[in-house]
Every structure is written in C-alpha cells, then in structure tokens.
Amino acid sequence: MPASTGRGRDATGPQSAGVGGARSDGGAQSGATAAHAPPIAPVYGNVLEMIGNTPMLELKRMDAGPCRLFVKLENQNPGNSIKDRIALTMIAAAEKSGRLKPGGTIVEATAGNTGLALALVAGQKGYRLIVVVPDKMSDEKISHLRAMGAEVVLTRSDVQKGHPEYYQDVAERISRERTNCFYVNQFGNEANPEAHFTTTGPEIWQQMEGKVDAFVAGVGSGGTVAGVGRFLKERNPRCEIVLADPVGSILAPLVNDGRTIEPGSWLVEGIGEDFVPSILDLEIVDTAYAIPDSEAFHTARELLRREGILAGSSVGTLLGAALRYCREQKSPKRVVSLICDSGAKYLSKMFNDFWMIDNGFIDRPKHGDLRDLIARRHLEGEDFTVNPETPVLQVIKRMHLYGVSQMAVVDEHDKVVGIIDESDVLLALTHDAKSNTRRHVREFMTSRLETVRPDLSVDSLLPIFRADRVAIVADDKHFYGIITRIDLINYWRRQLL
Ligand SMILES: Cc1ncc(COP(=O)(O)O)c(C=O)c1O
C-alpha cells in the first residue's frame, strides 16, 4: 500500500494517539467482488486513525447502462462524512505552520459536516472549537454540534457577505479578536484539496487498480473535485472529471456553456454554489450535470432500497449525475463517485413519504375533491387517532411522539366522535392534573364537529379555520381524515410549485 493512502497520517498532533493501521488493504478486491468474508479490521487506538481508507462498493442493482459504477463510502468515516479528511489535514497544517498551538481555539463558519468533523478532530486533539452558524439551521444540527463539544455562535442568516453579522465575517472577526485562534476557512484553505490529493485520490486509484474512466462529485468548498480531480488527471489525463451540481447552482452552466446565471435555490445540502470557491479551478472539470432536487431525492431513496445505503441528499445529486453520465456512454466505462455522508439526518425529510408529498416530490392519486388536501389519509392508515376510552396521559404521549397538536377521536365503528387538541389537554391538566390524566379522552374532547363532505369547495374550509377549528372530511360511508390550516397552506403551495 502506498504511503499516501495510510489512514490517519495527519492525526499526529501533540494530543493525538498517533498513526494507526489501515482498515483493510485488501479492500479493493474484496469490495468489488464481495464473494468472500471481508478481511478482519484492525483494533484502533484512537478514533482519528479511522479516518480515510474507506471501502469501495460497486452498485450492481442500479441501471448504469454499459458502465460499471462504483462508490467510495465516505459515510463510513467516524464523523460520518467525507469532511473528516479535511478536518484532519487543515488542523495538521495549522499546527505545522504555527497558526495553531496547544490549547488553542479553532473557529469555522459552517452548519454542515465540516463543523462535525472539526469537532471530532478538535475534541481528540484538545482544542476548543467555535462554530458560527446562521440562524436558519435546524435545531437538530445545532444540538449535534453541541453534543460533539463545539461552542455554537448563532448569527443572522438574512444578511450578505460584507455585513458585520454575516456568518463567515463573524468567524473571521472572532479569530482576529482572540489569541491562538485559527480561522479554518475551508473555502480558501489549501490543506482542504490537499487532503483529497494525498488520501482520497490515491485510495480510489489503488482500489480501482488504476482503471478509472470518470470521477463524479459535487462542489461544496471545491476541495474534493480539486484534490481528487488533480490526482486522477495526473495519473490518467483521459480520466473525465464530472461535476454533479444542483439546479440553481451557478457552476454547471459555467462549466458547460461558460454562462453566468443568477443563482437560484435548492434543497440538497452540502453542494452547489453562488460563487466559484478560490481553491477550485473549474478547468479541471470536463462536463457537468444540473440535477433537480426531485431527481436527487428519488435517486437517494432508490439507493437505499436497491443497495441498502442510507446516504445524504447531495449523494442523490451525485448519483443522479453519475447515472446520467453512465447511461449516455457508448462504450463500457469504470465510473467512481462518492457516498459523501450518511442519510440519518434526512429520515424525517427526504426518506419520509409525507415530507416528500408535502413538498411536491411525490404525487399521489388525485380524487379531484377535498380528500386531496388531507395530509394523512385515514383509509390508508396514515393518520394518528385515539378512541374515546384512551386515557388523557396516553393522548399527551402520542401528541409528543408524533408531533401533532390534535387528533380525531374515532369509535369502534370508525366514526369520528370528537377532536382532542392541545387546549383540551391543557384544560384537563389545569384542574387536578394527576387524576385527570387517568380519565378518558371522551370527557375532554370537543364533540361539536365541523364535518365537510369531500365534494365541497376549498373555500368552505375558510370559516372553519377562522373559528380556530379543524375540518373533518367524511360522508355517510367513511371518515377520510382531517384538514388543518397547514394542510390548506401546503395545498396552495403545491399548486404554485
Ligand atoms: C455532503 C457533501 N459534502 C461535501 C461534498 C464535497 O464538498 P467539497 O467541495 O467541500 O469537497 C459533497 C460532494 O461531493 C457532498 O455531497
């Protein structure tokens, strides 16, 4: 194995446990054929030794036309993303140059995988980490950073570069104001592409036994494309570097037609740009595909179903582009892409059918009436209901568990007999909470119901919502579900998509 693919070479900072062995150096062959038991992984002495040297998997259940498509499983890094590699090299470079000394503080502006990766490395090496996060980022991401030991500084997300509260400017200012403080700036840090030039690229080359016809990746900071792209081109100038870009990003039109477009917006996370990062020379990119969010999400879902890999949303963009590239080829090629991160944080979004429906990414059979507005359909068993004898405590638990603020109360004949909402529960708790939580929902529910037949107009819902109530859609035969204000808003939003 060449020295360049050694795992965790850069983990040798003052507090680091040192260099470790590789996960498997027979991984290339066994990963591609997978016909026998994989080699036994070594015992590591520090989590940083486990960064890099990730497995390669051939996707045999996706339709890659005449090509063979391989993915490098960067989600198997200990921080669950490709960014572990750059966190290691950027911190090691700062230590080497003296910009970061023992006991120092690391600052970065990010809400994504880079923050988590820096937290992992900083934690192991004994540095303090401050992550500046724009306030549009989800609570979950902030909690994850804090759980990893990072100090989170929230700043405004509605301001542009140059404003004193712009997140990158805040990070830079913090680093200037403190002593022994290092501002990472992955977008302009040469140790970022260097990580991929010295580890990701050589690993791919070795695992593929020097036979790589194309490499497909996205641009977040540009480090992956710049570093892996340069390495592969140096080894094989005919290797094509293919950019996977979200629709709305300025990069794909720039690569394909030299056109500068007005940036749009996209939902996949971690890739796509409204500027060209300084560490990325677009000359290295041969061709680009602009992939819509919808295609990205469906491709990531297909990857999970067919190949069993739970990957992040941007992986959908990468594989969407890789599959398009593969299917367009006239001769067989060996194509490599990446599983950049894990999809665990998308379980309630892209992997959730209701989120996909609410956001217009899944169409379901239309009835052409009010039933189309129901988010959770009762006849399909999608809604959360209680029966009249359910204890109030159970109602509270279910509301909390499912994140709903009201539920239909349905009797043994599947008829709606009431609605229980947060204010009913509150009323039950206000007087004698202890005994009321054991009493039945029947005693606290609202039984004055606003029932609408499916064939009524959308406008007929408005007086119901103005009176702060929910609409029950039912006819003589069936209860179909409830419609709330947010369902109506989502319905109108879907009409505009
Ligand atoms: C989640 C994610 N992060 C990062 C990257 C690459 O980022 P960078 O350009 O910063 O190396 C990709 C795609 O290649 C990605 O999917």
The ligand as an SDF file (V2000), in Angstrom:
LIG
                    3D

 16 16  0  0  0  0  0  0  0  0999 V2000
  -22.4380   16.2740    1.6030 C   0  0  0  0  0  0  0  0  0  0  0  0
  -21.2760   16.6690    0.7700 C   0  0  0  0  0  0  0  0  0  0  0  0
  -20.3420   17.4060    1.3190 N   0  0  0  0  0  0  0  0  0  0  0  0
  -19.2630   17.7720    0.6010 C   0  0  0  0  0  0  0  0  0  0  0  0
  -19.0860   17.3960   -0.7090 C   0  0  0  0  0  0  0  0  0  0  0  0
  -17.8900   17.8630   -1.4280 C   0  0  0  0  0  0  0  0  0  0  0  0
  -17.5500   19.0280   -0.8390 O   0  0  0  0  0  0  0  0  0  0  0  0
  -16.2490   19.8360   -1.0580 P   0  0  0  0  0  0  0  0  0  0  0  0
  -16.4010   20.5110   -2.3940 O   0  0  0  0  0  0  0  0  0  0  0  0
  -16.3120   20.8190    0.0650 O   0  0  0  0  0  0  0  0  0  0  0  0
  -15.0800   18.9570   -1.0060 O   0  0  0  0  0  0  0  0  0  0  0  0
  -20.0390   16.6250   -1.3220 C   0  0  0  0  0  0  0  0  0  0  0  0
  -19.9710   16.1560   -2.7100 C   0  0  0  0  0  0  0  0  0  0  0  0
  -19.0750   15.8270   -3.3720 O   0  0  0  0  0  0  0  0  0  0  0  0
  -21.1520   16.2620   -0.5620 C   0  0  0  0  0  0  0  0  0  0  0  0
  -22.1000   15.5110   -1.1080 O   0  0  0  0  0  0  0  0  0  0  0  0
  1  2  1  0
  2  3  1  0
  2 15  2  0
  3  4  2  0
  4  5  1  0
  5  6  1  0
  5 12  2  0
  6  7  1  0
  7  8  1  0
  8  9  2  0
  8 10  1  0
  8 11  1  0
 12 13  1  0
 12 15  1  0
 13 14  2  0
 15 16  1  0
M  END
$$$$
